[in-house]
Amino acid sequence: METEIENYLRSMLNPLIAYPEKLEVFVHTSGESYIFLEFSVGKEDIGKIIGKEGLTIKAIRKLIDCFSASKKIKIVSIFKTS
């Protein structure tokens, strides 16, 4: 499950950023029904991920929520900016 979530997030973010090699994704499992997803990008790409008025990051979080609902798990996502 962890690899599937990581691959999903990478496939979603790679087209948006200029430096995909700086994308870091960490997946932590807590029990059977909770997954903590932490990701960061290079400082050059932070604005692209956040988007105007935060619309891009909101859309990313919504897609993560849809993914978690389809798998019947709860995913808590954290975007680290530093």
N, C-alpha and C positions, 0 to 999 in steps of 0.2 A: 504494500500500500504506500509506503514512504517513497519508494522510487517512482511510483506512478504519479504521485502528487508533485514531486520535484520536476519530473519531465513535463507535466502539464504546465507548471508555472514557467519553466524555462522556455517552452514553446510559445507561450503567451508574451513573455517579456523580450526575448531576443530580437524580434523585428522592431521593437520600439526604441532600443538603445543603440548608441554608436559603438560602445565597447562591451560586447557580450562576454568577453573574457574576464571582466571585472564583476560580473554577476555572481553573487554568492547566495546559496540557498541552504538553509539548515532546517531539518525536519526532526522534531522531538515528539516522541509518543508518550502519552500519559494514560495508561490503562488501555482499554479496548476501544473506547468511544471518543477520546480526545486526542487531537494532533495539534501541535504548535508549529507553525510555519513562519520562519524568520528569513527575510531576504534583504539584500542590499545591493546597490549598484555603485559604480564610480561616481565621484562628485560631479562629473561632467553631465551625467545622465539623470540626476535627481529631478530636475525640472521636467524632463520628458515623462518620467514615471508619475509625478504628481499631476501635471497638466494644469490647464487654466482652471482656476477656482477648485482645484482638486478633483476634477471630473475623471481624469484617467485613473487615479488610484482608487476612486470610488467604484469605477467599472471593474477594475481588477479584483477588488474585494467582493463585488457582487458575483463575478464569475467563480471565485473561490467558494463562495457560499453555495452556489448552484452545484458545483462539483461535490462539495461535502454532503449536500442533501441527497444527491444521487447515490452516494456511497453509505448513507445513513450513519454519518459520523459528524462530529463537531470539529471544525478547523478554526483555530485562532491564528490570524495572520498578523505579523508585525513587520512593518517596513522600517528598516534602520537607515537613518540619513547620515550617520557619522560612523 
